[in-house]
Amino acid sequence: MARGLGSESKGKAMAGLWTGSRRGFLKDGAIALVGTFALPGFLRRAVLAQSTNSRGRKLVVVFQRGAADGLNMVVPHGEPDYYRMRPSLAIPKGQAIDLDGFFGLHPAMAPLQPLFSQGHLAIVHAAGSPDPTRSHFDAQDYMENGTPGVKATPDGWLNRALRAEKPGRGGSRSPFRAVALGPRTPRTLEGSFPAVTLDRLADFRIQDSKAGGDSRSGAPLSAALQAMYAGSRDPRLRSAGRETFAAIEMLRAADPARYAPAPGADYPNTPFGSSMRQIAQLLKGDFGVEAAFTDIGGWDTHHNQGGVSGQLANRLADFSRGIAAFWTDLGAQAEGVVLVTLSEFGRTAQQNGTGGTDHGHANAMFVLGGAVRGGKVYGRWPGLAPEQLHEGRDLAITTDFRQILAEAVYRTLDARDLDLVFPGAGLRPARFLTLI
């Protein structure tokens, strides 16, 4: 930190900004802001921020960590083998929310049905990573890096997408162009492009560790830091300081703690609901956000998964309510947003002996947005007959997840260099599903 400030004594003087377990840290070009943050670290990364203001469409990514059961999320109720292999876990045909006569939503996902029927929500079934691993850690790395089978990739696909914009784009800098809601920077956003990671918008402020929890005490410290960076001999540091303090002031003026969602936006009182609420707040607040990321865990249902009710149903209700509330909260601005969901792999087609499902292969992805050609389940259905299963046990993949993500970043972030975003995949617009 002392090198970033140009003085060892200044570095030591700033040490009081670190506040116990609430800390700021840097990793691979990302700015992690957990609770109260260390401003000098933020400024070091903000110096390199060269992001543009929003060009219209915004991309939101939701990662379902733990391998969600796509077969019970988007139920193939027209497939007899589905019921044969899941005698106690299958969703009865009469209780699945029918979508097209063959597929239906789990009843806990009722909040998403209107979005599908209105043409805003598309589903891609039998999608996933072509790598056959059944390891959560490896599969998540491959999916977040965007390079299945290659663990050495140093950055995430979304970070690369933000660097792959159409040539000639320019504009003023926004430190909030890429944001993740959560306790740490996700692999998806790691890389050389600066990204902000934070737990809660209400904690995004400067605070002197000696002053306790009173945010008002940050005022003199803020003034002193502004003066220090304004007096820097480095023009990049002076510029970054001005922009960063302006961004902090924008959030302070917005008073995140008093944010009121739009009428009808019923967010669940859960960590996921809170994350979706705060992403909506950032998008509506016009802070220059173009890409946002969050995740939701709890999908590894090896035991007591449940069918219409139970463990999976509860998780699906949280997931669906959070996304539906987000859409309602955005109002007219939802037309310019594309939201994509993904999970590292699906679950086995056949239930196991402990009332659950094990690590599988293909899954279902959701794509929501005003520009989405929704009301349709995309992808080629491979079937669930024994001879059609992957390795004799899983739903087979017919759509590479990178095809969906490539279309999303191409249409929203103007990411034209798809070879940079997904190296080795050979993706071109001609291979898109044209769902956006």
C-alpha angles and dihedrals in degrees: 000000000000090000091052090056095041093235133076091210092053089050091055091046090056093052090090089070091073107092113202113265090354102083146153121229139175126227129171097331097317127120111222115197112185111178108313110008140214104249099201090060090050091050092050089061095037088061087068096043109120099160124143129232118264114292094200114275121071130201124220120187124198118191117201100208118205101040111283119224101250092182091063094038094054103022119210091213090166091061112090093197090061090066093041092057098042107044095164103020102047117109108240113247091239093054100045112096100245117232107172109348094274106047129045139177123249106260090244087064094064092123089068097051095083090052090054095046091048090055097248098107126064126183128205113200127196089028128141149100118321090218109103098216118133093196114114092211097049094041093050091049092050093048095045093044090046090225110104112209094012114100096172094073104122100205143036129261094241092052089051091047090058088055094047099067123142111283115260097037113134143150142129122323123263119188087199097060091110119031135174123194110214145069097287142019109275119233088242091068100037115117144078096307109090116247131178120228120188141159100215132007090217089065094052099111145096117267134174107232090219092059098063120218100330105118091197088071089069093073099083091041090051091051091049093050092047090052092048095051092041087058094050118123090220109089091202091055092048091050094046090049093053093048095044095049088047089054091049090050090051091055092044091052090048088057097212093199090065098047113138116201119224117275111281095022098127105184116189114245092245136106090262092049089050092050093050091047092053094046088053089050092052093048093047092045092063096231093152096262112164102162128031131178136192137154141212124207136195100084100120097105105173093142134039095353094164129208123234088358134020138062099340093041091056092051092047091051091054091047095047097043091049093052095043091049090049091054093048092045093055092056112177090358089067087079089072097047130089118193122193128188128199141167129200095250140330133252133267116281091231122060117241131233096269099059095265144083131253134223111304140167126244122045143174125267127199125215118190130180151108091263093045120112092226136168090077140093107226130201135057113286108228097195133235102248112127093255091050097055124103108251087350094289115058142061106264122238117246098163123050109226089228091067089063096043092046091055090048095053092041092054099038109028098029088239100172100166097076091166087065093047096045108017115203095011096103092217120174132168089256088069095052119115087228091230092137 
